[in-house]
Structures are given as C-alpha cells and as structure tokens.
Amino acid sequence: MDIDLLSNILFATVRCGTPLLLVALGELVCEKSGVLNLGQEGMMLFGAVIGFIVALSTGSLWLGVLLAILAGMLLSSLFALVALVFNANQVATGLALTIFGVGLSSFVGAAWVGKPLTGFEAIAIPWLSEIPLIGRMLFAQDILVYLSFVLFAVVAWTLLKTRVGLVVQAVGENPNAASAMGLPVLFVRTLAVLFGGAMAGLAGAYLSLAYTPMWAENMSAGRGWIALALVVFASWRVWRLLLGAYLFGFASILYLVAQGVGLAVPSSLLAMLPYVATIVVLVLLSRNALRTRLYAPVSLGQPWQSGH
C-alpha cells in the first residue's frame, strides 16, 4: 500500500468519523449529567434538513449551520420538557423523539430531495497540509472538521479540568447530594440536553452541507444509534470517544479501501461493517455488565425531582 493511498484513507476516516464524534460528544455530556437521550438520530436528521433548506434558500452556509444547531436544540428542548420536567421515562421519550424527528425531517424536506448545493470546501493549511501521511488528514479538511477538533478539545478540557465539568458529573452521579449542596440539578441537566441537541444538529449540518452537500431522507444512515453505542464503547471517557469515532469512521470506508487495493469482496458486505461492529461492541459490553456499571454515571436514565 503506497503512502498516497494510506493518506487518502486517513483523510476519509476523519471525514467519516466527524459526524459520529460530534453527536457522541453531545451525548457524552448529556449522559454525564445523568440523562439518557436516545433521540440523536431524529435530531441529527432534523438539523440536516433545516440546515440544507436555509443554506440553499439564503446562499449562506453558516446561517444553515446556525439554524441546524437551533433545530437540534428545539427537539432536545421537547425531550427536556417531557423527560425532565414531567418525569416521563427517558428511554421511551428518546425513542419517540427519534421517530418524530425522522418523520418531521422527511415531511419538511420532501420538496428539497436531490437539489444541488455547493457545500463547504476543503481548506488546505499551507506547509502543514504537505506533511507526509498525516498532513492531508489533519490540515486539508473543511472548516466543520476543524471545528470538531476545537469542540472536542473544549469538551475534554471542560469535563476533566474545570468546575463546570465537576458539577455536570456530580449531578450525574448523585443528584440528591448535588441538590443538597445547592447545585441546580434540573438546570444543569437541561443545559446538558440542549448541548446534546446542538451537537446533533451540527452533525446533521455537516452531513448535508459538507460531507454530501444535498438532502436525502434518512441520510444519517443510523449514525445517531452508532454514536449512542460509541459512548458506551468509550466507557464514558472523552479521549476514548475520539478514538472510537475514527475507528467507526474507518469501518465505514472499508469498502472503498477494498476497492482501492483490489480485493474481490462485495462492497455491500463491507458497507455493513459499521453496523456489525456496533452490534459486536454491544454484545461484548453486555457480557461484562459489572464493568459497564462501574464506569456509567450512577443516576443515568433515572428520573429526579426537586425535593426528592
């Protein structure tokens, strides 16, 4: 395998892993606060269609990104209202949100399917993009990939090094103790849910404005579900999340790699690998339930009311 092919593989791996990283970062913060939101797929698709429509109608890609983020936050606010304020079951609420988001995105985007759009172009950083092997992977991407690098660094630093990160984790581990200490549990959890919605909307915008600049029904192709599994796979650790996102991204392009090296393997079979990998990861994790409980936030998915 020559260095140019390897460089192209690494470049494509980062591009494919970026939407997974964005969604998973939002879900990680959400789950760290003790809230399990399974509505990532619906929020991502709604963000993708709103971002595409706004960008195509106004000619502004950045306005499309902004409205996609707000669209994700809008759906996440519905989840927060039902699951946090009214204390509905978080799993059922998240599943309902995904079904609602998928249907709403298909309805809103019905007239926009297949319309062309000039999306975000790659920006090669002089000198750095010419570094052998890793130059194109890290320094010749579009602006939203660079933004994902920054967001990962900010989330990692916030969770690991700041008081805000400690507050989020305290609320997720023991909301009663956190409330007794004067921490606004519901407020913190609501902000975490809104952040998760914003990241899902941004991931949707990346899909429809950068990765494949167009709108198609169900274009997220299950990435929201993969991101949910990715958080568990990473044991709720932010650095493992980065590695896992790009590993799943690599699995997504294996059929292209096989074609590039001349392997006679059906492309449809290799295209299944990200979903097969997700199932395998969940099966392996379920065999060690003690390890999963050890790393998971103690109050994850459990309803909480002030005064309880």
SERO-4910 file (N, C-alpha, C, O; in steps of 0.05 Angstrom, whole numbers):
BEGIN
 pado doro    nc1    nc2    nc3   cac1   cac2   cac3    cc1    cc2    cc3    oc1    oc2    oc3
  Met    A     17    -24      0      0      0      0     18     25      0     34     29     18
  Asp    A     15     42    -21     32     65    -22     23     87     -3      0     86      7
  Ile    A     40    107      1     35    128     21     12    146     13     -3    156     30
  Asp    A      8    150    -13    -15    167    -22    -42    154    -16    -60    167     -8
  Leu    A    -43    127    -21    -68    113    -15    -74    114     15    -96    118     24
  Leu    A    -53    109     31    -56    110     60    -64    138     70    -81    140     88
  Ser    A    -53    158     58    -60    186     65    -90    191     58   -104    204     74
  Asn    A    -99    181     35   -127    184     28   -146    169     47   -167    179     53
  Ile    A   -137    146     56   -153    130     75   -156    145    101   -178    147    112
  Leu    A   -134    156    111   -135    171    136   -152    196    133   -167    204    152
  Phe    A   -150    210    111   -166    233    105   -196    226    106   -212    240    118
  Ala    A   -203    205     92   -231    196     91   -241    186    118   -264    190    125
  Thr    A   -223    174    134   -230    165    161   -239    188    178   -259    185    193
  Val    A   -224    209    178   -231    233    194   -257    245    185   -274    252    202
  Arg    A   -261    247    159   -286    258    148   -310    240    157   -331    251    165
  Cys    A   -308    214    155   -330    196    162   -334    196    192   -357    192    202
  Gly    A   -313    199    208   -315    198    237   -325    224    249   -334    224    272
  Thr    A   -324    246    234   -332    272    245   -361    274    255   -365    283    277
  Pro    A   -381    266    239   -408    267    249   -412    249    274   -427    256    292
  Leu    A   -399    226    275   -401    209    298   -389    223    322   -400    221    344
  Leu    A   -366    236    319   -353    250    341   -371    272    352   -373    275    376
  Leu    A   -383    287    334   -399    310    342   -423    300    359   -429    310    380
  Val    A   -437    281    348   -461    270    362   -453    257    388   -466    262    409
  Ala    A   -432    242    388   -424    228    412   -414    247    434   -419    242    457
  Leu    A   -401    269    426   -393    289    446   -418    300    461   -418    303    485
  Gly    A   -438    307    445   -463    317    457   -476    297    475   -485    303    497
  Glu    A   -477    272    466   -490    251    482   -473    245    507   -484    239    528
  Leu    A   -447    246    505   -429    242    528   -435    262    551   -439    254    574
  Val    A   -437    288    543   -443    308    563   -471    303    575   -475    306    599
  Cys    A   -490    296    558   -517    291    567   -517    268    587   -530    270    608
  Glu    A   -504    246    580   -504    223    598   -487    228    623   -493    217    645
  Lys    A   -466    244    621   -451    251    645   -468    265    666   -463    264    690
  Ser    A   -489    279    656   -507    293    674   -529    275    685   -545    283    701
  Gly    A   -529    250    675   -549    230    685   -573    227    667   -592    214    675
  Val    A   -572    239    643   -595    238    625   -589    221    601   -568    225    588
  Leu    A   -606    202    595   -602    184    572   -622    193    550   -646    190    552
  Asn    A   -611    205    529   -628    215    507   -622    198    482   -601    200    470
  Leu    A   -642    182    475   -639    164    451   -650    177    426   -653    164    406
  Gly    A   -654    203    427   -666    217    403   -645    229    384   -652    246    368
  Gln    A   -620    220    386   -599    233    370   -604    230    340   -599    249    325
  Glu    A   -613    208    331   -618    203    302   -639    223    292   -634    235    270
  Gly    A   -660    227    306   -681    246    297   -671    274    298   -677    290    279
  Met    A   -656    282    318   -646    310    320   -626    315    298   -625    337    286
  Met    A   -609    295    291   -589    298    270   -603    302    243   -595    320    228
  Leu    A   -623    286    237   -637    289    211   -651    315    209   -652    328    188
  Phe    A   -664    324    231   -678    349    230   -658    372    226   -664    391    212
  Gly    A   -635    371    240   -615    391    236   -605    391    207   -600    412    196
  Ala    A   -602    367    196   -592    365    168   -611    378    148   -602    393    131
  Val    A   -637    373    151   -656    384    131   -659    414    135   -661    428    115
  Ile    A   -661    423    160   -664    452    164   -639    467    155   -641    488    142
  Gly    A   -615    456    161   -591    469    152   -589    471    122   -581    491    111
  Phe    A   -597    449    108   -596    449     79   -616    469     67   -609    484     49
  Ile    A   -640    469     77   -661    487     66   -652    516     70   -655    532     52
  Val    A   -643    523     94   -634    550     99   -611    558     82   -610    580     70
  Ala    A   -591    540     80   -567    547     64   -574    550     34   -564    569     21
  Leu    A   -591    533     24   -599    535     -4   -616    559    -10   -615    571    -31
  Ser    A   -633    566      9   -652    588      5   -638    615      8   -645    634     -6
  Thr    A   -619    617     26   -606    643     32   -579    646     19   -569    668     16
  Gly    A   -567    623     11   -540    625      0   -518    626     21   -495    629     14
  Ser    A   -526    624     46   -506    626     68   -504    599     82   -522    590     96
  Leu    A   -481    586     79   -476    561     92   -475    563    122   -485    546    137
  Trp    A   -463    585    132   -461    589    161   -488    594    174   -493    586    197
  Leu    A   -506    608    160   -533    611    170   -547    584    171   -562    578    190
  Gly    A   -542    567    152   -552    540    152   -542    524    176   -557    510    189
  Val    A   -516    527    182   -505    513    205   -518    523    231   -525    507    248
  Leu    A   -521    549    233   -533    561    257   -562    551    261   -570    543    283
  Leu    A   -578    551    240   -606    542    242   -607    512    247   -626    503    260
  Ala    A   -588    497    237   -587    468    242   -582    463    272   -594    445    284
  Ile    A   -564    478    283   -559    476    312   -583    483    328   -590    469    347
  Leu    A   -597    505    321   -621    513    335   -643    492    331   -659    487    350
  Ala    A   -644    479    308   -665    458    303   -660    434    322   -679    424    333
  Gly    A   -635    426    325   -628    405    343   -635    412    372   -645    396    387
  Met    A   -630    437    379   -637    447    406   -667    447    411   -676    442    433
  Leu    A   -682    454    390   -711    455    392   -722    428    399   -738    425    417
  Leu    A   -713    407    384   -723    380    390   -713    371    418   -728    357    432
  Ser    A   -688    378    425   -678    369    451   -693    383    474   -696    372    495
  Ser    A   -703    407    469   -719    421    489   -745    407    494   -756    407    516
  Leu    A   -756    394    473   -781    378    476   -775    354    494   -791    347    511
  Phe    A   -752    342    489   -744    319    506   -740    328    535   -750    315    553
  Ala    A   -727    351    539   -723    361    566   -749    367    580   -752    361    604
  Leu    A   -768    378    566   -794    384    577   -808    358    586   -818    357    609
  Val    A   -809    339    569   -824    314    575   -809    297    595   -821    287    614
  Ala    A   -783    293    592   -768    274    608   -759    286    635   -758    272    655
  Leu    A   -751    312    635   -740    324    659   -761    339    675   -762    337    700
  Val    A   -779    354    662   -799    369    676   -823    351    685   -832    352    707
  Phe    A   -832    335    665   -855    318    671   -847    290    680   -864    273    686
  Asn    A   -821    285    681   -810    259    692   -820    235    677   -824    214    689
  Ala    A   -823    237    650   -830    214    634   -806    196    632   -783    204    636
  Asn    A   -811    171    624   -789    152    621   -770    162    599   -779    168    576
  Gln    A   -744    163    605   -725    175    586   -721    158    561   -718    169    540
  Val    A   -721    132    564   -718    115    541   -741    117    522   -737    121    498
  Ala    A   -765    116    532   -789    119    515   -790    146    502   -797    149    479
  Thr    A   -783    167    517   -784    194    507   -763    198    484   -769    210    464
  Gly    A   -739    186    488   -719    188    468   -726    174    442   -721    183    420
  Leu    A   -738    150    445   -746    135    422   -768    150    407   -769    151    382
  Ala    A   -787    162    422   -808    177    409   -797    202    395   -806    209    373
  Leu    A   -776    214    406   -763    237    394   -750    229    367   -751    244    348
  Thr    A   -737    206    367   -725    196    342   -746    192    320   -743    201    298
  Ile    A   -768    178    327   -789    173    308   -801    200    298   -806    203    274
  Phe    A   -805    218    316   -816    244    309   -796    260    291   -805    271    271
  Gly    A   -771    260    298   -751    274    283   -747    263    255   -745    278    236
  Val    A   -747    236    253   -744    224    226   -768    231    209   -765    238    185
  Gly    A   -792    228    220   -816    235    204   -818    264    197   -825    271    174
  Leu    A   -812    282    216   -813    310    211   -793    319    190   -799    335    173
  Ser    A   -769    308    191   -748    315    171   -757    306    143   -752    320    124
  Ser    A   -769    282    141   -778    273    115   -800    290    104   -801    296     80
  Phe    A   -818    299    122   -840    316    114   -830    344    105   -838    353     83
  Val    A   -813    356    121   -803    383    115   -786    383     90   -787    401     74
  Gly    A   -770    361     86   -751    361     64   -761    348     39   -745    343     20
  Ala    A   -787    341     37   -797    326     14   -792    341    -12   -787    328    -32
  Ala    A   -795    367    -12   -792    383    -36   -763    390    -42   -757    403    -63
  Trp    A   -744    382    -25   -716    390    -28   -698    367    -34   -673    371    -36
  Val    A   -709    344    -38   -692    320    -43   -677    323    -70   -689    329    -90
  Gly    A   -651    318    -69   -635    317    -93   -627    344   -105   -614    345   -125
  Lys    A   -635    366    -92   -627    392   -103   -598    397    -98   -588    391    -76
  Pro    A   -584    409   -117   -555    413   -114   -548    436    -96   -562    456    -95
  Leu    A   -525    434    -83   -515    455    -65   -485    454    -65   -473    432    -63
  Thr    A   -473    477    -67   -443    478    -63   -437    481    -34   -442    502    -22
  Gly    A   -427    460    -22   -422    459      7   -395    470     15   -382    484     -1
  Phe    A   -388    465     39   -362    474     49   -339    460     35   -339    435     32
  Glu    A   -320    475     25   -297    464     11   -274    459     31   -273    471     52
  Ala    A   -257    440     23   -233    435     39   -215    459     40   -211    473     20
  Ile    A   -202    464     63   -184    487     66   -157    475     73   -153    466     96
  Ala    A   -138    475     55   -111    465     60    -94    486     74    -91    508     63
  Ile    A    -84    480     97    -66    498    111    -38    496     99    -26    475     99
  Pro    A    -27    519     90     -1    518     77     20    505     95     20    508    119
  Trp    A     38    491     82     60    477     95     51    452    110     60    430    105
  Leu    A     32    456    129     23    434    146      9    412    130     13    388    135
  Ser    A     -7    420    110    -21    401     94     -3    384     77    -11    364     66
  Glu    A     22    392     74     41    377     58     58    357     74     75    343     62
  Ile    A     53    355    100     67    336    116     59    308    106     36    302    103
  Pro    A     79    290    102     73    263     92     53    249    111     55    251    135
  Leu    A     36    234     99     17    216    113     -5    231    128    -29    227    122
  Ile    A      2    247    148    -19    259    165    -26    287    157    -46    298    167
  Gly    A    -12    299    138    -17    327    130    -45    331    120    -59    349    128
  Arg    A    -53    314    101    -80    317     89   -101    309    109   -123    322    109
  Met    A    -96    290    126   -116    281    146   -123    303    165   -146    306    172
  Leu    A   -103    318    174   -107    338    195   -109    367    185   -122    383    198
  Phe    A    -97    373    163    -94    401    155   -104    407    127    -97    427    115
  Ala    A   -121    389    116   -133    395     89   -162    388     90   -173    377     70
  Gln    A   -176    393    112   -204    387    115   -221    411    112   -210    434    109
  Asp    A   -247    408    113   -265    431    112   -267    443    140   -259    431    159
  Ile    A   -279    467    141   -279    482    166   -295    468    188   -288    472    211
  Leu    A   -315    452    181   -330    439    202   -315    416    215   -319    410    239
  Val    A   -296    404    200   -279    384    212   -260    398    232   -255    388    254
  Tyr    A   -248    421    224   -231    436    242   -247    444    267   -236    443    289
  Leu    A   -272    452    263   -289    459    286   -293    435    304   -294    439    329
  Ser    A   -296    411    293   -299    387    310   -274    383    328   -277    374    351
  Phe    A   -250    388    317   -226    386    333   -227    405    357   -221    398    379
  Val    A   -236    430    351   -237    450    372   -258    442    394   -253    445    418
  Leu    A   -281    433    384   -303    426    403   -294    402    420   -301    401    444
  Phe    A   -280    383    408   -270    360    424   -251    370    446   -254    362    469
  Ala    A   -233    388    439   -214    399    459   -228    414    481   -222    411    505
  Val    A   -249    429    474   -264    445    494   -279    427    512   -279    431    537
  Val    A   -293    407    501   -308    388    518   -289    372    536   -295    368    560
  Ala    A   -267    362    526   -248    347    542   -237    364    565   -236    355    587
  Trp    A   -229    389    558   -219    407    579   -240    413    600   -234    414    624
  Thr    A   -264    418    591   -286    425    609   -292    403    628   -295    407    652
  Leu    A   -294    378    617   -302    355    634   -279    348    654   -285    339    676
  Leu    A   -255    350    645   -232    340    660   -218    361    678   -205    353    698
  Lys    A   -221    386    671   -204    406    684   -219    429    697   -207    446    710
  Thr    A   -246    431    694   -260    455    704   -281    447    724   -289    424    727
  Arg    A   -290    468    739   -312    465    758   -338    457    744   -353    441    755
  Val    A   -342    468    721   -366    461    706   -368    431    701   -389    418    704
  Gly    A   -345    419    693   -344    390    689   -350    375    714   -364    354    714
  Leu    A   -340    384    737   -345    371    762   -375    373    770   -386    354    780
  Val    A   -387    396    764   -415    399    770   -432    380    753   -450    367    764
  Val    A   -426    378    727   -441    360    710   -439    332    720   -459    317    721
  Gln    A   -415    323    727   -411    296    736   -423    291    763   -433    269    768
  Ala    A   -423    311    781   -436    308    807   -466    304    804   -477    288    818
  Val    A   -478    319    786   -506    317    781   -513    289    770   -534    278    776
  Gly    A   -495    278    753   -500    252    742   -495    229    761   -508    208    759
  Glu    A   -477    233    780   -471    212    799   -491    210    821   -501    189    828
  Asn    A   -497    233    834   -515    233    856   -531    259    857   -522    278    870
  Pro    A   -553    261    843   -568    286    842   -578    296    869   -581    320    874
  Asn    A   -585    277    887   -595    285    913   -573    299    929   -578    320    941
  Ala    A   -549    288    929   -526    301    942   -519    327    929   -513    347    943
  Ala    A   -520    328    902   -514    353    888   -534    374    895   -527    397    899
  Ser    A   -560    367    897   -580    386    904   -577    396    933   -581    419    939
  Ala    A   -569    378    951   -564    385    979   -541    405    981   -541    421   1000
  Met    A   -523    404    962   -500    422    962   -507    449    949   -491    467    947
  Gly    A   -532    451    939   -540    476    927   -538    477    897   -541    499    885
  Leu    A   -532    455    884   -529    455    855   -556    452    842   -573    436    851
  Pro    A   -561    468    821   -587    467    807   -589    443    788   -582    445    765
  Val    A   -597    420    798   -595    395    783   -611    396    757   -600    390    736
  Leu    A   -636    404    758   -652    405    734   -641    425    713   -642    419    689
  Phe    A   -631    447    723   -620    467    705   -595    456    690   -592    460    666
  Val    A   -578    443    706   -554    432    694   -561    410    674   -549    409    652
  Arg    A   -580    393    681   -588    372    663   -601    383    638   -597    372    616
  Thr    A   -617    404    641   -629    416    617   -608    428    598   -610    424    574
  Leu    A   -588    441    609   -567    452    593   -552    430    579   -544    433    555
  Ala    A   -547    408    593   -533    385    581   -549    374    557   -538    367    536
  Val    A   -575    371    561   -593    361    540   -592    380    516   -591    371    493
  Leu    A   -594    406    521   -593    426    499   -566    425    484   -565    428    460
  Phe    A   -545    421    499   -518    418    486   -518    394    468   -507    394    446
  Gly    A   -529    372    478   -531    348    462   -547    352    436   -539    342    415
  Gly    A   -569    367    438   -585    373    415   -570    391    395   -571    387    371
  Ala    A   -555    410    406   -539    428    389   -518    412    373   -513    417    350
  Met    A   -505    394    387   -484    378    373   -496    359    353   -484    355    332
  Ala    A   -519    348    358   -533    331    339   -541    348    314   -538    339    291
  Gly    A   -551    372    319   -558    389    297   -534    397    280   -535    398    256
  Leu    A   -511    402    294   -486    409    279   -477    385    263   -468    388    240
  Ala    A   -479    361    274   -472    337    259   -490    334    234   -480    326    213
  Gly    A   -515    340    237   -533    339    214   -525    359    193   -526    353    169
  Ala    A   -518    383    202   -509    404    183   -483    395    169   -480    401    145
  Tyr    A   -466    381    183   -441    371    170   -448    352    147   -436    352    126
  Leu    A   -468    335    152   -476    315    132   -487    328    107   -480    321     85
  Ser    A   -505    348    111   -519    359     88   -505    383     75   -512    392     53
  Leu    A   -485    395     89   -472    418     79   -442    414     73   -429    431     60
  Ala    A   -431    392     81   -402    387     77   -396    359     67   -383    356     46
  Tyr    A   -406    339     81   -399    311     74   -411    303     47   -396    295     29
  Thr    A   -437    306     44   -450    303     19   -470    326     16   -493    323     25
  Pro    A   -462    348      4   -479    372      3   -505    368    -13   -507    375    -36
  Met    A   -524    357      1   -550    351    -10   -569    342     12   -560    338     35
  Trp    A   -594    340      6   -613    328     26   -625    303     14   -634    302     -9
  Ala    A   -625    282     30   -638    257     24   -650    245     49   -638    248     71
  Glu    A   -673    233     47   -686    221     70   -667    201     84   -654    185     70
  Asn    A   -667    202    110   -651    183    126   -622    183    119   -608    162    120
  Met    A   -611    207    111   -583    208    103   -563    204    126   -540    199    121
  Ser    A   -573    205    151   -555    199    173   -548    169    175   -528    162    187
  Ala    A   -564    153    163   -558    124    160   -551    110    186   -532     94    187
  Gly    A   -565    117    207   -561    104    233   -538    115    249   -531    102    269
  Arg    A   -526    137    241   -503    147    256   -510    155    284   -493    153    302
  Gly    A   -535    164    288   -543    171    315   -542    147    334   -534    150    357
  Trp    A   -551    124    324   -550    100    340   -522     90    345   -515     81    367
  Ile    A   -505     93    324   -477     85    328   -464    103    349   -448     93    365
  Ala    A   -470    128    349   -458    147    368   -467    139    397   -451    141    415
  Leu    A   -491    130    400   -500    121    427   -484     98    436   -476     97    459
  Ala    A   -479     79    418   -463     56    425   -434     64    430   -420     52    446
  Leu    A   -425     84    416   -398     94    418   -392    105    446   -370    101    456
  Val    A   -411    118    458   -408    129    485   -403    106    505   -386    109    522
  Val    A   -418     85    502   -415     62    519   -388     48    514   -374     40    532
  Phe    A   -382     46    488   -356     34    479   -333     49    491   -313     36    499
  Ala    A   -335     75    493   -314     92    504   -314     92    535   -297    106    547
  Ser    A   -332     78    547   -335     77    577   -338    105    588   -327    111    610
  Trp    A   -352    123    574   -357    150    582   -332    166    587   -331    184    604
  Arg    A   -311    159    572   -285    174    574   -281    188    548   -282    177    526
  Val    A   -276    214    550   -276    231    527   -253    225    507   -257    227    483
  Trp    A   -230    217    517   -208    211    498   -213    185    483   -206    183    459
  Arg    A   -225    166    495   -233    141    481   -254    146    460   -256    133    440
  Leu    A   -270    167    466   -291    174    447   -279    183    420   -290    176    399
  Leu    A   -258    198    421   -245    207    397   -234    183    381   -239    182    357
  Leu    A   -221    165    394   -210    142    381   -233    125    369   -231    115    347
  Gly    A   -254    120    385   -276    104    376   -290    116    352   -298    101    334
  Ala    A   -294    142    351   -307    155    329   -292    150    303   -304    145    282
  Tyr    A   -266    153    304   -250    149    280   -247    119    272   -244    113    249
  Leu    A   -248    102    292   -248     73    286   -274     66    271   -273     51    251
  Phe    A   -297     76    280   -322     71    266   -322     85    239   -333     74    220
  Gly    A   -309    108    238   -306    122    212   -290    105    192   -297    104    169
  Phe    A   -269     92    202   -253     75    185   -269     51    176   -267     43    152
  Ala    A   -285     40    194   -302     17    186   -322     25    164   -330      8    148
  Ser    A   -330     51    164   -349     60    144   -337     61    116   -352     61     96
  Ile    A   -311     64    114   -299     67     87   -283     42     79   -268     43     59
  Leu    A   -286     20     93   -271     -4     86   -277    -14     58   -260    -25     45
  Tyr    A   -302    -10     49   -309    -19     22   -294     -3      1   -287    -14    -20
  Leu    A   -288     22      7   -272     38    -11   -243     29    -11   -229     28    -31
  Val    A   -234     23     14   -206     13     17   -203    -13      1   -183    -17    -13
  Ala    A   -222    -31      3   -221    -57    -11   -219    -53    -41   -204    -66    -55
  Gln    A   -235    -34    -51   -234    -28    -79   -207    -16    -87   -197    -22   -109
  Gly    A   -196      0    -70   -171     13    -76   -148     -6    -77   -129     -2    -93
  Val    A   -148    -27    -61   -126    -47    -61   -133    -71    -78   -117    -90    -80
  Gly    A   -157    -71    -91   -163    -92   -110   -174   -118    -97   -172   -139   -110
  Leu    A   -185   -116    -73   -197   -140    -60   -224   -147    -72   -241   -129    -76
  Ala    A   -228   -172    -79   -253   -181    -91   -273   -188    -70   -281   -211    -67
  Val    A   -281   -167    -54   -302   -171    -33   -325   -153    -41   -322   -130    -47
  Pro    A   -350   -164    -40   -373   -148    -47   -375   -123    -30   -373   -124     -5
  Ser    A   -378   -100    -43   -378    -74    -29   -402    -72    -10   -400    -60     12
  Ser    A   -424    -84    -17   -448    -84      1   -442    -98     27   -453    -90     48
  Leu    A   -426   -119     26   -419   -134     50   -401   -117     68   -406   -116     93
  Leu    A   -382   -103     57   -364    -86     73   -378    -61     83   -372    -51    105
  Ala    A   -399    -52     68   -414    -28     77   -430    -34    103   -438    -16    117
  Met    A   -434    -60    109   -448    -68    133   -431    -66    158   -441    -67    180
  Leu    A   -404    -64    154   -386    -66    176   -391    -47    200   -389    -56    223
  Pro    A   -397    -21    195   -402     -4    218   -425    -13    236   -423    -11    261
  Tyr    A   -446    -25    224   -469    -34    239   -463    -61    253   -472    -66    275
  Val    A   -448    -77    239   -439   -103    251   -421    -97    275   -423   -110    296
  Ala    A   -402    -78    271   -384    -70    293   -400    -60    317   -392    -66    339
  Thr    A   -421    -44    312   -437    -34    334   -450    -57    349   -450    -57    374
  Ile    A   -461    -77    335   -474    -99    348   -453   -115    364   -458   -124    387
  Val    A   -430   -120    352   -408   -135    366   -400   -121    391   -396   -133    412
  Val    A   -396    -94    390   -388    -79    413   -408    -81    435   -401    -86    458
  Leu    A   -434    -79    429   -455    -80    449   -456   -108    461   -461   -111    485
  Val    A   -453   -129    445   -453   -156    455   -430   -160    475   -433   -171    496
  Leu    A   -406   -151    467   -383   -154    484   -386   -139    510   -378   -149    532
  Leu    A   -397   -115    509   -401    -99    533   -421   -112    551   -419   -110    576
  Ser    A   -442   -124    539   -463   -136    556   -453   -160    571   -465   -168    591
  Arg    A   -431   -172    561   -420   -195    575   -406   -187    601   -401   -203    618
  Asn    A   -399   -162    603   -386   -152    627   -402   -128    638   -394   -105    638
  Ala    A   -425   -135    649   -444   -115    659   -431   -100    683   -437    -76    686
  Leu    A   -415   -113    699   -403   -100    722   -384    -78    713   -384    -56    725
  Arg    A   -369    -82    692   -351    -62    682   -367    -38    671   -359    -15    676
  Thr    A   -389    -43    658   -405    -22    647   -417     -5    669   -416     20    668
  Arg    A   -427    -18    690   -439     -3    713   -417     12    728   -423     33    739
  Leu    A   -393      2    728   -371     15    742   -365     43    730   -359     62    745
  Tyr    A   -366     45    704   -359     70    691   -383     88    684   -380    112    681
  Ala    A   -407     76    683   -430     92    676   -438    111    699   -434    103    722
  Pro    A   -448    135    693   -459    152    714   -480    137    730   -498    125    718
  Val    A   -479    139    756   -496    123    774   -525    128    769   -541    110    769
  Ser    A   -533    154    764   -561    160    761   -570    161    732   -591    173    726
  Leu    A   -555    150    714   -561    151    686   -589    140    680   -595    117    686
  Gly    A   -606    156    667   -633    148    659   -654    148    681   -677    141    677
  Gln    A   -646    156    706   -664    155    728   -678    183    731   -664    203    732
  Pro    A   -704    183    733   -718    209    737   -711    221    764   -704    207    783
  Trp    A   -713    248    765   -707    262    791   -724    287    792   -728    301    773
  Gln    A   -734    292    817   -750    316    822   -739    330    845   -729    318    864
  Ser    A   -740    357    844   -730    373    867   -746    366    892   -770    364    892
  Gly    A   -731    362    914   -744    356    939   -745    327    945   -754    319    967
  His    A   -737    309    925   -738    281    930   -710    271    940   -707    247    945
***
